[in-house]
Amino acid sequence: MRRGINLALTGFRENLEKMSAFANRIKNQLVYLAWMQALIATVGSLFFSEVMSFVPCELCWYQRILMYPLVLVLTIGILLRDQYIRYYALPLSLLGLGIAAYHNLLYYGVIPTGWHVCTGGVPCETRWIQWFGFVGIPFLSLTAFAIVTLSLLWYSLPKTEYEDNLPETSQSISYHWIKRTVSVAMLTVYAALFLIALTNGKPDTINKSIPSTAYIAPASAESLTSVGEQLITEGRQLYSQSCANCHGSEGQGVSGLGVDLSDSPFIAANTDSVLLEFIKTGRQVSDPENSTGMTMPGKGSNIALADDEILAIITYIRSISVNELDLSEN
């Protein structure tokens, strides 16, 4: 009986040692995961801005400033097998993580407008993309910084047999406690922001009971009145999330980004159905009618926008259009 128990305990210890060795091998490779994530985030952000023509907001630039150097810092640390690499990289990733968390709270409407720091240029709440209906660029940045930070916290260089047999010092025990505490706190914050994104990610949709045919008509003051103020309010909200970054908060236009929509003959001359197709398609730089030299992405790059939501935006734009009112009076 005792022999069987001893064999069982021996087998259990061997399995624990194998699991520990496997976990250590994973920890030895985590710096490569951090480097890869930093590289993907860097290339991805450049793709969004240089290829897709998404204009970065102020907080996006702060996060870029902290993410881009990580590629170089981690590359040098890996090549030199520097055991102190985490101390060079963690300050960047932790600061970036904090800014990304704040950006997400702004983006998903948790922080009041009065606390916003993006007072000029592109609004920090601009929704360029909405993957799966709730994942925006700020959440991608948060995920990237979280992966880099966790990887660096748990990374360890391979130990020699001699080092492996040394007893843990009070300093190493203290570091293990710190990294566990920070990791739990990070994962808690990340989970909370994920739930916030999942709940608040998709903008409120317009009243689906309004027939879509109500929008497909030449614009006039009479038709505008019949649609109702509620639709204009819905359109204003959607406009601020998807269009204001290039066309201004009040449709006044932004130099070098988007034309003035409040005094646009193009809007006044076309029906809602034509404008709907135009917004869904976008306008390339090569288009002779493009006067800004910037690509207008289809749906303002907010792929989550439904046709009814775009039509609500059009209704709001018509409500602020000077030309629209002039046409109705003639």
N, C-alpha and C positions, 0 to 999 in steps of 0.2 A: 504493500500500500504506500509506504513512505517512498519507495523507489519510484513508483508511478508519479507521485506528487513532485518529486525532484526532477524527473524527466519533463514533466509538464511545465514546471517553472523555468527550467533551462531552455526549453523551446520558446517559451514566452519571452524570455530575455533576449534570445537570439533574434526573434522577430522584431522586438523593439529596437535592437541595435541596427538591424537592416533598414527599418523605417527611418531611424535617426540619420543613418548614412545617406539614404535617399533624399531626405529633407535637406541635409547639408549640401548635397550636390546641386539641388535646386537653388539654394541660397547663393552658391558660388556663381550661378549664371544670371542672377537677377539684375546685375549691372547692365547686361546686354539687353534685357527687357526695357530698362529705363532709357538706354540709349536709343533703342528702336522706337519707343513711344515718342521721345523728344523729336526724333527725325521725322516720323509720320506727322506729328502735330505741326512741325515747321513747314514741311512740304505742303500739307493740307491747307494751312492758312495762306500760303503764297498762291496756291491754286485758286482759292476762293477770291482773293483780291486781284491777282494778275490775269487769270483766265476767265473767271466768272464775273469779274468787275464788281465784286461786293466791296463796298467802301468800309474800311474798319472804323469803329467808333473809338472814342478816347480810351475806354477800358480795354478794348481789344489791343490797342497799341501797347498799353502797360503789360499785358500778358505776353505779347510778342517779345517785348524787351527782355522778359524773364525766361521765356522758353527757348528762343533762338540760341543764346550762349550755352545752354545746357548740352546741345549737340557737340560743340567744340570741347567743352570742359570734360564731358564724359568720354569723348574719343581719346583725349590726351590721358585721362586717368586710366582707361582700359589698356592703352599701349604701354604705359609705364607701370602697370599693375600697382597703382598707388593705393595703399591700404587706407589712406585718409580721404579718398575721393568723395565720400558722402558729406564730409564737412565743407567741401567746396561747392557741392551741388545742392545740398538740402536747403540752404538759405534761399536760393533762387526758386526752388520748387515749392517751398512752404509759403513764401510771399505770393507767388503766382496762384497757389491754391486759395489763399485768402481773398485775393482780388477776384478770382473766378467765382468763388462762393457769393461774394457781394454782387457781382454782375448778374448771377442767376436770380438772386432775390429781386433785383431791379427788373430783370427781363420778364419774370413771371408775376410781377405786380405785387410782391409782398411788401416792399419798401415804398412808403408814400412818395409822391412826386416831389415834395419839398426837400427830400433828402438825396435827390439825384445829383450826380456830379457831371453828367454830360449836358453842359449848358450851351454848347455850340457844335456845329457840324452835324454828323450823323448821330441820331438818338441811340442810346445804348440798348433800347428795347426793340430796335429794328429786327424783324423776323425774316432774315434772308432765306433760311431753310426751316422746315418743320418735318424732319424725318419721323416716321411712325406717328405723326400728328402732335408730337410734343418735344422732340429732341432738336434744340436749336444749337447754334454755334457756341454760345456760352456754356452749354452743358457738355459739349464735346471738349471744350477747353478744361472744364472742371475734371472730367474723366481723365484727360491726359495728365494733368498735374497730379491727380490722385495716384495714378499708376506709377508715375516717376517717383513720387515721394515714398510710397509703400515699398517699391523695389529697392530704393536706396536705404531705407530704414532696416530692411531685413537682409540686405546683401552682406556676405562675408567672404573673405579670401579663403582659398583652400588652406587647411592647416597641415603642418608636418605631423608625423607620429609623436614627436616630442611635445609639440605645442598642444596636441590633442589630449595629452595626459596631464597637462598642468592644471592645478585647481583654479576655479574661478576666483577672481579678485573682487573686492567690494566695488571697484569701478565698473567692471564688466557686469556685475549683478545690477548695479544702478542703471546702466545703459539698457539692459534687457527690460527693466521695469518701465523706463521712459518710452522705449519703442513700442511696447505693448499698449501703454496708456495712450500714446499719440495715435497708434493704429486704430484702437477702438473708438477714440473720439472722431477720427477722420471718417471711419466707416459709418458712424452714427449720423454725422453731418451729411455725408453723401446720400445715405438712405433717405434722410428727411428731405433733401433737395430733389431727389428722384421722385418722391411722392408729390412734392409741390409741383414739379414739372408735369407729372402725369395728370394732376388735377387741373392745373391752370394753363397747360401747354397750348391747347387749341383755343383760339379766340371764340367768344360767344357767336354762335351762328344767328343769322337773321331769321325772322319768323317764316317758317317753311309753308305756312298756310297761305301766304300771299302768292298768287299764281305768277309764274315766271313771265307770262305773256304781258303782265302789267308793266314790265320794264321795257319791252321791245317796242318802242314807239319813238317817233321824233320828239325831241325835247320841247317843252313849252312850260310856261308858268302854271297853266291849268293842270297839265299832267303831273307836274312836280307837286302841286298842292294835294292832288288825289292820292299820291303815294303815302304821304304822311310824315310827320316829324320823327316818328320812331325809326323809320327806315333810314332817314338822314343821320340820325344819331348812331345807328348801327354802322352805317357807311363811314362816319367820321372815325369811329374806333378802329375799324379795319384799315382805313386809310393811314392813320397814325402808326399802325404796326407794320404796314407793308409798303407804303409809298412816301411817307414824310421824309425819309432819309435823303431822298434825291429831289423831291419836289417841294420841300418846305412844309412846315407844320400847318400853314394856312393855304397851301397851294401856290405860294408866291414864287416858287422855283429856287434852285440853289445853283449858283454860278459854277459851270463846268460839270454839273451832275445831271440836273433835270430842268426842263423848261417850266415856265409859268403856266399853271393850269387855270388860274382864275381869269386869264385873258387870252384864251386859246381859241383861235378860229377853227382849228382842227376838231376840237370837241364840239363846238357849236354847229359845225357843218355835218356831223355824222350822227347816225342813230345809235341807240344803246347796243343794238346787236352788232353793229360794225365795231364799236369801241370795245365790246366784250372780246371779239376775236382778235383785235389788235393787242389788247392787254395780255391775252393768253399766249400770243405769238411772240411779242416783244419786237424790238428793233435793233438791228445790228449796226456796228460802226460804219460798215460799207454802204448802208442805205443812204441814198442822196438826200433824203429828208431829215437825216440825223444832224442836228445842229449843235450838239454838245460834244461830240467826239467820244462819247461813252456808250457802251452797250446798255440797252434797256432790256434786262432779262424778262422772259415770259413770266407773267404773274408776279413781277417784282422779285422773282426767285423764291417766293413763298408758295411752294408747290401744294401746300395744303388748302389753298384758297379754292372754294367751290364756285361754280358759275353764279349762284345766287349771291354769294358774298362779293364777287367782283361787280355785279350789277348794283349792289348796295353802295359800293365805292363810287361807281359812276354817278349814281343819284346824288351822293354827297358832293362830288366835284361839280355837278351841274348847279347845285344849290349855291355854290360860291363863285360861279362863273359870271363875270360881267357881261360877256358877249351873249350868254344864254338869256339874260334878262332883256338886253337890247333887242334880240330877235323876237321875243315874245310881244314886245310893244309895237313892232312894225306890222 
